Amino acid sequence: MSIAEQQADTALSSFRTLVHGELADLSDNACPTKVAGWSNAGLDLVGQGTHFGFVHSGGALLKSMAGTLELAKGMYFAVPGAFQVEGGGEGIVITRLGYRGFFHIGGPIEAQGRLRYIDGCTDSLLVPPVLKGDACLNLLHVPPGTDQTAHTHPSVRVGLIVEGEGHCETPHGNRALLPGTVFVLPAGELHSFHTSERSLTIVAYHPDSDFGPTHDEHPMLNRTIIGDTGRRP
């Protein structure tokens, strides 16, 4: 990503409460993305990409080409193409424009991640990239008493605080992190998460990845052996 793109992203940094309607328009970003919330009302999104979502409270009805599915609090989804979400609860939808992922439903999320992350934090890959480089949805758990090392990411990050309490330190000041806080961190911005007596549970969207299967490396191909030599196709 160029310096100009990173500077453009910086203006998009925000921390706000989850509300109904559009929360952020990052369609001019290097990884085009839009963010919306639903709260006690329906949300209708057109088929302009793949929509990654999370049910923060209450329940929801997800209507798409796959049919109508009932989702409970703590469940997550990925829907390519047009869809509607209805119900009396609230949640977040993050759209990766121009990308077609797989239809995916999972959850409820677990209390901790399955993978080690920095400074004792843990992470789980909720919706993995279909191919290396594709978007993904993650669960981040920050335990109590954490002073995370300041770090950056090469692309924008969008997250929702699901449970707990803490704060995020950035060059622009400290921002409180409470349930229902939605944050957008631009590419290259220095930041860190901090907790005291309570942990933080965060659902985080990454618009790209350096991980995932490729045409030359994937389980089906890797575990296919030809002849007695152990040669792969």
C-alpha positions as CSV (number, residue, x, y, z in Angstrom):
1,M,0.0,0.0,0.0
2,S,1.3,3.5,-0.9
3,I,1.9,6.3,1.6
4,A,-0.9,8.2,-0.1
5,E,-3.3,5.3,0.5
6,Q,-2.3,5.0,4.1
7,Q,-2.8,8.8,4.6
8,A,-6.3,8.5,3.0
9,D,-7.1,5.7,5.4
10,T,-6.1,7.7,8.4
11,A,-9.0,10.1,8.0
12,L,-11.4,7.2,8.4
13,S,-10.3,6.2,11.9
14,S,-13.3,6.1,14.3
15,F,-14.8,4.7,17.5
16,R,-18.5,4.9,17.8
17,T,-21.6,3.2,19.3
18,L,-23.4,0.6,17.3
19,V,-26.5,2.2,15.8
20,H,-28.9,1.4,12.9
21,G,-27.8,2.3,9.4
22,E,-24.5,3.1,7.8
23,L,-21.5,3.3,10.1
24,A,-18.6,3.8,7.7
25,D,-18.1,4.1,4.0
26,L,-14.6,2.8,3.0
27,S,-15.4,2.2,-0.6
28,D,-12.4,4.4,-1.7
29,N,-10.1,2.3,0.5
30,A,-7.4,0.1,-0.9
31,C,-9.6,-2.8,0.3
32,P,-13.1,-1.4,-0.5
33,T,-15.4,-1.9,2.5
34,K,-18.7,-0.7,3.9
35,V,-19.9,-1.0,7.5
36,A,-23.5,-0.9,8.7
37,G,-25.5,-1.8,11.8
38,W,-29.0,-3.0,12.5
39,S,-30.9,-2.2,15.7
40,N,-34.5,-3.1,16.3
41,A,-35.2,-2.8,12.5
42,G,-34.5,-4.5,9.3
43,L,-31.5,-4.0,7.1
44,D,-31.5,-4.6,3.3
45,L,-28.2,-4.9,1.5
46,V,-27.7,-5.2,-2.2
47,G,-25.5,-7.8,-3.9
48,Q,-22.3,-5.7,-4.2
49,G,-19.9,-8.1,-2.4
50,T,-19.7,-10.4,0.5
51,H,-21.3,-9.4,3.8
52,F,-19.7,-10.5,7.1
53,G,-22.0,-10.1,10.1
54,F,-22.4,-10.7,13.8
55,V,-25.5,-10.8,16.0
56,H,-24.7,-8.7,19.0
57,S,-27.9,-9.0,21.0
58,G,-31.4,-10.5,20.6
59,G,-31.9,-12.6,17.5
60,A,-32.2,-12.1,13.8
61,L,-33.7,-13.6,10.7
62,L,-31.3,-13.8,7.8
63,K,-33.0,-13.9,4.4
64,S,-30.9,-14.7,1.3
65,M,-30.9,-17.0,-1.7
66,A,-30.1,-19.8,0.8
67,G,-33.5,-19.2,2.4
68,T,-34.6,-17.8,5.7
69,L,-32.5,-18.7,8.7
70,E,-32.9,-17.8,12.4
71,L,-29.7,-16.6,14.2
72,A,-29.2,-16.3,17.9
73,K,-27.0,-13.9,19.9
74,G,-23.3,-14.6,19.3
75,M,-23.7,-16.1,15.9
76,Y,-21.9,-14.9,12.8
77,F,-22.3,-15.2,9.1
78,A,-20.9,-14.5,5.6
79,V,-23.3,-13.9,2.8
80,P,-22.3,-13.3,-0.9
81,G,-24.9,-11.2,-2.8
82,A,-28.1,-9.5,-1.7
83,F,-29.7,-10.3,1.7
84,Q,-31.9,-9.0,4.4
85,V,-31.6,-9.2,8.2
86,E,-34.7,-8.7,10.3
87,G,-35.5,-9.0,14.0
88,G,-35.6,-7.1,17.3
89,G,-32.0,-7.4,18.2
90,E,-28.9,-5.6,16.9
91,G,-25.7,-6.5,15.1
92,I,-23.1,-5.4,12.6
93,V,-22.5,-6.1,8.9
94,I,-19.2,-5.4,7.2
95,T,-19.2,-5.7,3.4
96,R,-16.1,-6.5,1.3
97,L,-17.0,-4.8,-1.9
98,G,-16.2,-6.7,-5.1
99,Y,-15.5,-10.0,-3.4
100,R,-17.5,-13.2,-3.6
101,G,-16.9,-15.5,-0.6
102,F,-18.7,-18.6,0.5
103,F,-22.0,-18.6,2.4
104,H,-21.2,-19.3,6.0
105,I,-23.0,-19.4,9.3
106,G,-21.4,-20.3,12.7
107,G,-21.4,-19.7,16.4
108,P,-22.2,-18.8,19.0
109,I,-18.6,-17.6,19.5
110,E,-16.4,-19.1,22.2
111,A,-15.1,-17.4,25.3
112,Q,-11.5,-17.5,24.1
113,G,-9.6,-17.9,20.9
114,R,-8.0,-21.2,19.8
115,L,-4.8,-19.6,18.5
116,R,-2.0,-17.7,20.3
117,Y,-1.7,-14.0,19.6
118,I,0.6,-11.3,21.0
119,D,0.9,-10.6,24.8
120,G,-1.2,-13.5,25.9
121,C,-4.2,-12.7,23.7
122,T,-5.9,-15.4,21.7
123,D,-7.6,-15.5,18.3
124,S,-9.9,-17.7,16.3
125,L,-10.5,-17.6,12.5
126,L,-14.4,-17.5,12.4
127,V,-14.8,-17.1,8.6
128,P,-11.5,-18.1,6.8
129,P,-10.3,-16.8,3.5
130,V,-11.5,-18.9,0.6
131,L,-8.2,-18.2,-1.2
132,K,-5.0,-16.7,0.2
133,G,-5.4,-13.0,0.2
134,D,-9.2,-13.0,0.7
135,A,-11.1,-11.3,3.5
136,C,-11.8,-13.0,6.8
137,L,-13.6,-12.6,10.1
138,N,-11.9,-13.2,13.5
139,L,-12.5,-13.5,17.2
140,L,-10.0,-11.7,19.4
141,H,-9.8,-12.3,23.2
142,V,-7.8,-9.9,25.4
143,P,-7.5,-11.3,28.9
144,P,-7.6,-9.1,32.1
145,G,-4.5,-7.2,33.0
146,T,-3.2,-6.9,29.4
147,D,-1.0,-4.1,28.2
148,Q,-0.7,-5.0,24.5
149,T,2.4,-4.1,22.6
150,A,1.8,-1.2,20.2
151,H,1.5,-2.4,16.6
152,T,0.2,-1.7,13.2
153,H,-1.6,-3.6,10.4
154,P,-1.1,-3.3,6.6
155,S,-4.8,-2.9,5.9
156,V,-7.8,-1.4,7.6
157,R,-9.4,-3.2,10.6
158,V,-13.0,-3.0,11.6
159,G,-14.2,-4.4,15.0
160,L,-17.1,-4.7,17.4
161,I,-16.6,-5.0,21.2
162,V,-18.9,-7.9,22.2
163,E,-18.1,-8.2,25.9
164,G,-15.9,-6.7,28.5
165,E,-14.2,-3.4,29.1
166,G,-10.9,-1.7,28.2
167,H,-9.4,1.0,26.1
168,C,-7.4,1.4,22.9
169,E,-4.3,3.6,22.8
170,T,-3.6,5.5,19.5
171,P,-1.5,8.5,18.5
172,H,-4.7,10.5,18.7
173,G,-5.5,9.6,22.3
174,N,-7.1,6.8,24.3
175,R,-10.6,5.6,23.4
176,A,-12.9,3.6,25.7
177,L,-13.9,0.1,24.6
178,L,-17.3,-1.1,25.9
179,P,-19.9,-3.5,24.6
180,G,-21.4,-2.1,21.4
181,T,-18.3,0.0,20.4
182,V,-17.5,-0.2,16.7
183,F,-14.0,0.8,15.7
184,V,-12.3,1.5,12.4
185,L,-8.5,1.5,12.5
186,P,-6.8,2.6,9.3
187,A,-3.9,0.8,7.7
188,G,-0.6,1.6,9.4
189,E,-2.0,3.3,12.5
190,L,-0.2,2.5,15.7
191,H,-2.5,1.1,18.3
192,S,-2.8,-1.3,21.3
193,F,-5.6,-2.7,23.5
194,H,-5.5,-2.6,27.3
195,T,-7.5,-4.2,30.0
196,S,-7.5,-4.1,33.8
197,E,-10.0,-6.3,35.8
198,R,-12.1,-7.4,32.8
199,S,-11.3,-9.1,29.6
200,L,-12.3,-8.0,26.1
201,T,-14.1,-10.0,23.4
202,I,-13.9,-8.5,20.0
203,V,-15.1,-9.6,16.5
204,A,-12.7,-8.2,14.0
205,Y,-12.9,-8.0,10.2
206,H,-9.7,-8.2,8.0
207,P,-10.3,-7.1,4.4
208,D,-7.4,-9.2,3.1
209,S,-5.0,-11.9,4.4
210,D,-1.6,-13.4,3.7
211,F,-3.0,-16.8,4.7
212,G,-5.2,-19.4,3.1
213,P,-5.2,-22.1,0.4
214,T,-3.7,-21.6,-3.0
215,H,-4.0,-23.6,-6.2
216,D,-0.6,-25.2,-5.4
217,E,-1.1,-25.7,-1.6
218,H,-4.4,-27.0,-0.3
219,P,-5.4,-30.1,1.7
220,M,-6.9,-32.1,-1.2
221,L,-3.8,-31.6,-3.3
222,N,-1.3,-32.0,-0.5
223,R,-2.8,-35.3,0.6
224,T,-2.9,-36.8,-2.9
225,I,-0.1,-39.2,-3.6
226,I,0.8,-40.6,-7.0
227,G,2.5,-44.0,-7.2
228,D,5.1,-45.4,-4.7
229,T,7.4,-42.4,-4.8
230,G,5.2,-40.1,-2.7
231,R,5.1,-37.6,-5.6
232,R,2.4,-35.1,-5.5
233,P,0.5,-34.1,-8.7
